[in-house]
Amino acid sequence: MAKTANTARSTGSPKSANGTAGVKGPASYFPSIEKKYGRPVAEWKELIRTSPLTRHMELVTWLKTEHGLGHGHANALVAHTLAEAAGK
């Protein structure tokens, strides 16, 4: 009988894969964004807020093309920033 990989995630750990305790959603990417790109998240969010662009995917594409962010990181920053602006 062949063995199969167990793909279930453990829920017993208090830390996520990036080492942040209890942080979920887009913010869970923030430590790796700061480490990889060398700029604080507050700076990225200010760039998003002051951009003339307003649509989610326009902002994601802009961060990817003009600032070299990966799609997941750009998406997390935009999602979090727009949700804050909407009061969510």
N, CA, C and O atoms as CSV, one atom per row, in Angstrom:
chain,resi,resn,atom,element,x,y,z
A,1,MET,N,N,0.836,-1.171,0.000
A,1,MET,CA,C,0.000,0.000,0.000
A,1,MET,C,C,0.887,1.243,0.000
A,1,MET,O,O,1.821,1.336,0.797
A,2,ALA,N,N,0.604,2.191,-0.882
A,2,ALA,CA,C,1.407,3.410,-1.003
A,2,ALA,C,C,1.030,4.404,0.076
A,2,ALA,O,O,-0.138,4.544,0.440
A,3,LYS,N,N,2.024,5.078,0.570
A,3,LYS,CA,C,1.779,6.126,1.551
A,3,LYS,C,C,1.403,7.412,0.831
A,3,LYS,O,O,1.904,7.691,-0.258
A,4,THR,N,N,0.527,8.187,1.436
A,4,THR,CA,C,0.172,9.489,0.885
A,4,THR,C,C,0.587,10.556,1.869
A,4,THR,O,O,0.630,10.327,3.078
A,5,ALA,N,N,0.892,11.716,1.341
A,5,ALA,CA,C,1.319,12.828,2.191
A,5,ALA,C,C,0.131,13.360,2.964
A,5,ALA,O,O,-0.967,13.490,2.424
A,6,ASN,N,N,0.352,13.660,4.210
A,6,ASN,CA,C,-0.686,14.267,5.040
A,6,ASN,C,C,-0.664,15.767,4.786
A,6,ASN,O,O,0.303,16.443,5.135
A,7,THR,N,N,-1.722,16.288,4.182
A,7,THR,CA,C,-1.750,17.710,3.846
A,7,THR,C,C,-2.505,18.541,4.857
A,7,THR,O,O,-2.619,19.755,4.691
A,8,ALA,N,N,-3.023,17.922,5.898
A,8,ALA,CA,C,-3.765,18.680,6.914
A,8,ALA,C,C,-2.798,19.542,7.719
A,8,ALA,O,O,-1.690,19.119,8.048
A,9,ARG,N,N,-3.229,20.732,8.021
A,9,ARG,CA,C,-2.397,21.633,8.819
A,9,ARG,C,C,-2.651,21.404,10.297
A,9,ARG,O,O,-3.771,21.102,10.710
A,10,SER,N,N,-1.625,21.547,11.069
A,10,SER,CA,C,-1.761,21.447,12.514
A,10,SER,C,C,-2.364,22.734,13.051
A,10,SER,O,O,-1.953,23.830,12.668
A,11,THR,N,N,-3.327,22.597,13.928
A,11,THR,CA,C,-3.937,23.789,14.518
A,11,THR,C,C,-3.446,24.015,15.939
A,11,THR,O,O,-3.892,24.944,16.614
A,12,GLY,N,N,-2.534,23.173,16.391
A,12,GLY,CA,C,-2.074,23.281,17.764
A,12,GLY,C,C,-1.001,24.327,17.985
A,12,GLY,O,O,-0.735,24.686,19.133
A,13,SER,N,N,-0.376,24.827,16.940
A,13,SER,CA,C,0.722,25.775,17.083
A,13,SER,C,C,0.203,27.193,17.264
A,13,SER,O,O,-0.681,27.625,16.524
A,14,PRO,N,N,0.738,27.923,18.238
A,14,PRO,CA,C,0.291,29.303,18.446
A,14,PRO,C,C,0.861,30.279,17.424
A,14,PRO,O,O,0.431,31.432,17.369
A,15,LYS,N,N,1.813,29.839,16.622
A,15,LYS,CA,C,2.425,30.726,15.631
A,15,LYS,C,C,2.131,30.224,14.233
A,15,LYS,O,O,2.041,29.021,13.989
A,16,SER,N,N,1.981,31.182,13.309
A,16,SER,CA,C,1.801,30.812,11.915
A,16,SER,C,C,3.164,30.499,11.315
A,16,SER,O,O,4.187,30.590,11.993
A,17,ALA,N,N,3.170,30.132,10.045
A,17,ALA,CA,C,4.415,29.752,9.381
A,17,ALA,C,C,5.445,30.871,9.373
A,17,ALA,O,O,6.644,30.597,9.334
A,18,ASN,N,N,5.005,32.132,9.410
A,18,ASN,CA,C,5.968,33.231,9.374
A,18,ASN,C,C,6.359,33.711,10.771
A,18,ASN,O,O,7.082,34.697,10.908
A,19,GLY,N,N,5.880,33.013,11.815
A,19,GLY,CA,C,6.313,33.328,13.166
A,19,GLY,C,C,5.487,34.375,13.879
A,19,GLY,O,O,5.876,34.818,14.960
A,20,THR,N,N,4.366,34.788,13.322
A,20,THR,CA,C,3.526,35.784,13.978
A,20,THR,C,C,2.400,35.083,14.709
A,20,THR,O,O,1.638,34.329,14.104
A,21,ALA,N,N,2.289,35.322,15.990
A,21,ALA,CA,C,1.272,34.676,16.808
A,21,ALA,C,C,-0.087,35.321,16.582
A,21,ALA,O,O,-0.245,36.530,16.752
A,22,GLY,N,N,-1.063,34.513,16.199
A,22,GLY,CA,C,-2.437,34.960,16.113
A,22,GLY,C,C,-2.777,35.924,14.985
A,22,GLY,O,O,-3.922,36.370,14.909
A,23,VAL,N,N,-1.849,36.264,14.113
A,23,VAL,CA,C,-2.132,37.196,13.016
A,23,VAL,C,C,-2.647,36.397,11.837
A,23,VAL,O,O,-2.027,35.424,11.409
A,24,LYS,N,N,-3.805,36.827,11.308
A,24,LYS,CA,C,-4.407,36.125,10.179
A,24,LYS,C,C,-4.693,37.105,9.058
A,24,LYS,O,O,-4.610,38.319,9.241
A,25,GLY,N,N,-5.031,36.569,7.898
A,25,GLY,CA,C,-5.394,37.404,6.765
A,25,GLY,C,C,-4.198,38.112,6.169
A,25,GLY,O,O,-3.059,37.676,6.336
A,26,PRO,N,N,-4.462,39.219,5.466
A,26,PRO,CA,C,-3.382,39.933,4.771
A,26,PRO,C,C,-2.233,40.345,5.691
A,26,PRO,O,O,-1.077,40.340,5.270
A,27,ALA,N,N,-2.534,40.697,6.933
A,27,ALA,CA,C,-1.481,41.153,7.849
A,27,ALA,C,C,-0.467,40.066,8.159
A,27,ALA,O,O,0.641,40.367,8.602
A,28,SER,N,N,-0.823,38.811,7.935
A,28,SER,CA,C,0.131,37.739,8.203
A,28,SER,C,C,1.334,37.795,7.255
A,28,SER,O,O,2.372,37.195,7.535
A,29,TYR,N,N,1.199,38.507,6.143
A,29,TYR,CA,C,2.299,38.666,5.182
A,29,TYR,C,C,3.262,39.794,5.576
A,29,TYR,O,O,4.378,39.853,5.059
A,30,PHE,N,N,2.854,40.676,6.471
A,30,PHE,CA,C,3.617,41.895,6.735
A,30,PHE,C,C,5.064,41.665,7.162
A,30,PHE,O,O,5.947,42.348,6.644
A,31,PRO,N,N,5.356,40.740,8.081
A,31,PRO,CA,C,6.769,40.541,8.449
A,31,PRO,C,C,7.642,40.141,7.254
A,31,PRO,O,O,8.769,40.619,7.123
A,32,SER,N,N,7.128,39.275,6.393
A,32,SER,CA,C,7.942,38.851,5.247
A,32,SER,C,C,8.053,39.955,4.204
A,32,SER,O,O,9.059,40.034,3.499
A,33,ILE,N,N,7.042,40.807,4.092
A,33,ILE,CA,C,7.114,41.944,3.171
A,33,ILE,C,C,8.215,42.897,3.625
A,33,ILE,O,O,9.039,43.331,2.820
A,34,GLU,N,N,8.225,43.216,4.901
A,34,GLU,CA,C,9.262,44.126,5.424
A,34,GLU,C,C,10.649,43.525,5.260
A,34,GLU,O,O,11.592,44.229,4.899
A,35,LYS,N,N,10.779,42.247,5.520
A,35,LYS,CA,C,12.085,41.587,5.403
A,35,LYS,C,C,12.557,41.547,3.947
A,35,LYS,O,O,13.714,41.847,3.651
A,36,LYS,N,N,11.653,41.175,3.049
A,36,LYS,CA,C,12.053,40.998,1.650
A,36,LYS,C,C,12.345,42.316,0.943
A,36,LYS,O,O,13.305,42.402,0.178
A,37,TYR,N,N,11.531,43.347,1.188
A,37,TYR,CA,C,11.655,44.587,0.429
A,37,TYR,C,C,12.326,45.720,1.194
A,37,TYR,O,O,12.608,46.771,0.618
A,38,GLY,N,N,12.586,45.521,2.484
A,38,GLY,CA,C,13.350,46.485,3.268
A,38,GLY,C,C,12.648,47.802,3.571
A,38,GLY,O,O,13.301,48.794,3.894
A,39,ARG,N,N,11.328,47.817,3.468
A,39,ARG,CA,C,10.561,49.025,3.770
A,39,ARG,C,C,9.460,48.648,4.755
A,39,ARG,O,O,8.890,47.562,4.653
A,40,PRO,N,N,9.154,49.514,5.694
A,40,PRO,CA,C,8.078,49.201,6.634
A,40,PRO,C,C,6.718,49.170,5.937
A,40,PRO,O,O,6.501,49.864,4.944
A,41,VAL,N,N,5.825,48.372,6.463
A,41,VAL,CA,C,4.479,48.249,5.900
A,41,VAL,C,C,3.784,49.607,5.879
A,41,VAL,O,O,3.046,49.904,4.940
A,42,ALA,N,N,4.002,50.422,6.883
A,42,ALA,CA,C,3.376,51.755,6.921
A,42,ALA,C,C,3.754,52.574,5.692
A,42,ALA,O,O,2.937,53.337,5.177
A,43,GLU,N,N,4.973,52.421,5.228
A,43,GLU,CA,C,5.419,53.145,4.033
A,43,GLU,C,C,4.697,52.641,2.786
A,43,GLU,O,O,4.275,53.435,1.945
A,44,TRP,N,N,4.554,51.313,2.668
A,44,TRP,CA,C,3.834,50.745,1.531
A,44,TRP,C,C,2.375,51.199,1.545
A,44,TRP,O,O,1.815,51.544,0.504
A,45,LYS,N,N,1.771,51.196,2.720
A,45,LYS,CA,C,0.365,51.594,2.825
A,45,LYS,C,C,0.185,53.071,2.492
A,45,LYS,O,O,-0.825,53.450,1.900
A,46,GLU,N,N,1.131,53.893,2.855
A,46,GLU,CA,C,1.065,55.315,2.505
A,46,GLU,C,C,1.165,55.497,0.989
A,46,GLU,O,O,0.462,56.329,0.416
A,47,LEU,N,N,2.031,54.727,0.343
A,47,LEU,CA,C,2.125,54.773,-1.122
A,47,LEU,C,C,0.785,54.411,-1.756
A,47,LEU,O,O,0.349,55.052,-2.713
A,48,ILE,N,N,0.143,53.392,-1.224
A,48,ILE,CA,C,-1.155,52.961,-1.762
A,48,ILE,C,C,-2.200,54.047,-1.546
A,48,ILE,O,O,-2.950,54.380,-2.464
A,49,ARG,N,N,-2.252,54.599,-0.339
A,49,ARG,CA,C,-3.248,55.634,-0.022
A,49,ARG,C,C,-3.073,56.885,-0.871
A,49,ARG,O,O,-4.063,57.533,-1.211
A,50,THR,N,N,-1.857,57.238,-1.216
A,50,THR,CA,C,-1.604,58.474,-1.963
A,50,THR,C,C,-1.558,58.266,-3.477
A,50,THR,O,O,-1.403,59.222,-4.237
A,51,SER,N,N,-1.690,57.027,-3.903
A,51,SER,CA,C,-1.701,56.739,-5.338
A,51,SER,C,C,-2.981,57.285,-5.964
A,51,SER,O,O,-4.035,57.269,-5.330
A,52,PRO,N,N,-2.897,57.766,-7.201
A,52,PRO,CA,C,-4.119,58.199,-7.890
A,52,PRO,C,C,-5.006,57.008,-8.294
A,52,PRO,O,O,-6.166,57.190,-8.663
A,53,LEU,N,N,-4.455,55.805,-8.220
A,53,LEU,CA,C,-5.220,54.603,-8.546
A,53,LEU,C,C,-6.143,54.263,-7.378
A,53,LEU,O,O,-5.805,54.519,-6.223
A,54,THR,N,N,-7.297,53.691,-7.674
A,54,THR,CA,C,-8.248,53.372,-6.613
A,54,THR,C,C,-8.739,51.932,-6.633
A,54,THR,O,O,-9.207,51.426,-5.613
A,55,ARG,N,N,-8.639,51.266,-7.773
A,55,ARG,CA,C,-9.158,49.903,-7.883
A,55,ARG,C,C,-8.115,48.892,-7.419
A,55,ARG,O,O,-6.916,49.050,-7.646
A,56,HIS,N,N,-8.614,47.851,-6.763
A,56,HIS,CA,C,-7.744,46.845,-6.157
A,56,HIS,C,C,-6.693,46.319,-7.136
A,56,HIS,O,O,-5.495,46.409,-6.866
A,57,MET,N,N,-7.129,45.778,-8.256
A,57,MET,CA,C,-6.164,45.160,-9.174
A,57,MET,C,C,-5.262,46.177,-9.860
A,57,MET,O,O,-4.135,45.845,-10.225
A,58,GLU,N,N,-5.727,47.396,-10.041
A,58,GLU,CA,C,-4.848,48.452,-10.574
A,58,GLU,C,C,-3.699,48.701,-9.600
A,58,GLU,O,O,-2.542,48.827,-10.002
A,59,LEU,N,N,-4.033,48.767,-8.325
A,59,LEU,CA,C,-3.009,48.999,-7.305
A,59,LEU,C,C,-2.051,47.814,-7.202
A,59,LEU,O,O,-0.842,48.007,-7.071
A,60,VAL,N,N,-2.573,46.604,-7.260
A,60,VAL,CA,C,-1.719,45.406,-7.213
A,60,VAL,C,C,-0.751,45.408,-8.394
A,60,VAL,O,O,0.447,45.184,-8.219
A,61,THR,N,N,-1.263,45.658,-9.580
A,61,THR,CA,C,-0.417,45.686,-10.781
A,61,THR,C,C,0.636,46.770,-10.673
A,61,THR,O,O,1.787,46.552,-11.051
A,62,TRP,N,N,0.266,47.925,-10.169
A,62,TRP,CA,C,1.202,49.039,-9.991
A,62,TRP,C,C,2.326,48.666,-9.019
A,62,TRP,O,O,3.497,48.931,-9.293
A,63,LEU,N,N,1.976,48.057,-7.896
A,63,LEU,CA,C,3.010,47.648,-6.933
A,63,LEU,C,C,3.947,46.609,-7.544
A,63,LEU,O,O,5.149,46.621,-7.280
A,64,LYS,N,N,3.404,45.722,-8.349
A,64,LYS,CA,C,4.224,44.691,-8.986
A,64,LYS,C,C,5.148,45.287,-10.041
A,64,LYS,O,O,6.335,44.962,-10.076
A,65,THR,N,N,4.623,46.148,-10.895
A,65,THR,CA,C,5.422,46.656,-12.017
A,65,THR,C,C,6.355,47.787,-11.616
A,65,THR,O,O,7.500,47.832,-12.066
A,66,GLU,N,N,5.887,48.691,-10.787
A,66,GLU,CA,C,6.697,49.859,-10.427
A,66,GLU,C,C,7.599,49.640,-9.213
A,66,GLU,O,O,8.622,50.307,-9.067
A,67,HIS,N,N,7.219,48.710,-8.350
A,67,HIS,CA,C,7.976,48.527,-7.107
A,67,HIS,C,C,8.524,47.118,-6.920
A,67,HIS,O,O,9.200,46.850,-5.927
A,68,GLY,N,N,8.247,46.213,-7.856
A,68,GLY,CA,C,8.840,44.879,-7.830
A,68,GLY,C,C,8.282,43.916,-6.803
A,68,GLY,O,O,8.935,42.922,-6.485
A,69,LEU,N,N,7.096,44.176,-6.275
A,69,LEU,CA,C,6.512,43.258,-5.310
A,69,LEU,C,C,5.948,42.035,-6.019
A,69,LEU,O,O,5.539,42.107,-7.178
A,70,GLY,N,N,5.933,40.917,-5.311
A,70,GLY,CA,C,5.268,39.730,-5.811
A,70,GLY,C,C,3.763,39.909,-5.697
A,70,GLY,O,O,3.288,40.780,-4.968
A,71,HIS,N,N,3.020,39.089,-6.413
A,71,HIS,CA,C,1.568,39.243,-6.438
A,71,HIS,C,C,0.942,39.087,-5.047
A,71,HIS,O,O,0.106,39.902,-4.658
A,72,GLY,N,N,1.327,38.075,-4.311
A,72,GLY,CA,C,0.750,37.845,-2.985
A,72,GLY,C,C,1.015,38.986,-2.027
A,72,GLY,O,O,0.127,39.393,-1.277
A,73,HIS,N,N,2.232,39.503,-2.047
A,73,HIS,CA,C,2.571,40.618,-1.160
A,73,HIS,C,C,1.820,41.877,-1.558
A,73,HIS,O,O,1.286,42.578,-0.698
A,74,ALA,N,N,1.773,42.167,-2.841
A,74,ALA,CA,C,1.044,43.348,-3.311
A,74,ALA,C,C,-0.439,43.232,-2.978
A,74,ALA,O,O,-1.056,44.196,-2.523
A,75,ASN,N,N,-1.001,42.065,-3.201
A,75,ASN,CA,C,-2.412,41.832,-2.924
A,75,ASN,C,C,-2.719,42.009,-1.432
A,75,ASN,O,O,-3.728,42.617,-1.076
A,76,ALA,N,N,-1.864,41.488,-0.576
A,76,ALA,CA,C,-2.076,41.607,0.872
A,76,ALA,C,C,-2.043,43.069,1.309
A,76,ALA,O,O,-2.892,43.503,2.087
A,77,LEU,N,N,-1.081,43.818,0.818
A,77,LEU,CA,C,-0.979,45.239,1.172
A,77,LEU,C,C,-2.198,46.030,0.708
A,77,LEU,O,O,-2.749,46.833,1.461
A,78,VAL,N,N,-2.611,45.798,-0.530
A,78,VAL,CA,C,-3.758,46.521,-1.080
A,78,VAL,C,C,-5.034,46.133,-0.340
A,78,VAL,O,O,-5.819,47.003,0.036
A,79,ALA,N,N,-5.247,44.843,-0.128
A,79,ALA,CA,C,-6.458,44.388,0.557
A,79,ALA,C,C,-6.562,44.997,1.950
A,79,ALA,O,O,-7.626,45.477,2.340
A,80,HIS,N,N,-5.475,44.981,2.694
A,80,HIS,CA,C,-5.475,45.506,4.056
A,80,HIS,C,C,-5.687,47.017,4.060
A,80,HIS,O,O,-6.456,47.534,4.870
A,81,THR,N,N,-5.017,47.720,3.170
A,81,THR,CA,C,-5.122,49.176,3.104
A,81,THR,C,C,-6.520,49.618,2.690
A,81,THR,O,O,-7.072,50.548,3.279
A,82,LEU,N,N,-7.094,48.973,1.695
A,82,LEU,CA,C,-8.435,49.344,1.253
A,82,LEU,C,C,-9.487,48.984,2.304
A,82,LEU,O,O,-10.468,49.710,2.466
A,83,ALA,N,N,-9.298,47.883,3.010
A,83,ALA,CA,C,-10.236,47.515,4.063
A,83,ALA,C,C,-10.198,48.538,5.202
A,83,ALA,O,O,-11.238,48.902,5.749
A,84,GLU,N,N,-9.003,48.995,5.551
A,84,GLU,CA,C,-8.881,50.044,6.579
A,84,GLU,C,C,-9.597,51.316,6.147
A,84,GLU,O,O,-10.305,51.934,6.943
A,85,ALA,N,N,-9.415,51.710,4.883
A,85,ALA,CA,C,-10.036,52.916,4.376
A,85,ALA,C,C,-11.558,52.814,4.378
A,85,ALA,O,O,-12.261,53.813,4.532
A,86,ALA,N,N,-12.057,51.580,4.204
A,86,ALA,CA,C,-13.506,51.358,4.186
A,86,ALA,C,C,-14.060,51.158,5.593
A,86,ALA,O,O,-15.266,50.985,5.769
A,87,GLY,N,N,-13.186,51.181,6.588
A,87,GLY,CA,C,-13.610,51.004,7.973
A,87,GLY,C,C,-13.922,49.590,8.367
A,87,GLY,O,O,-14.672,49.365,9.317
A,88,LYS,N,N,-13.366,48.629,7.661
A,88,LYS,CA,C,-13.617,47.205,7.959
A,88,LYS,C,C,-12.604,46.657,8.931
A,88,LYS,O,O,-12.666,45.481,9.290
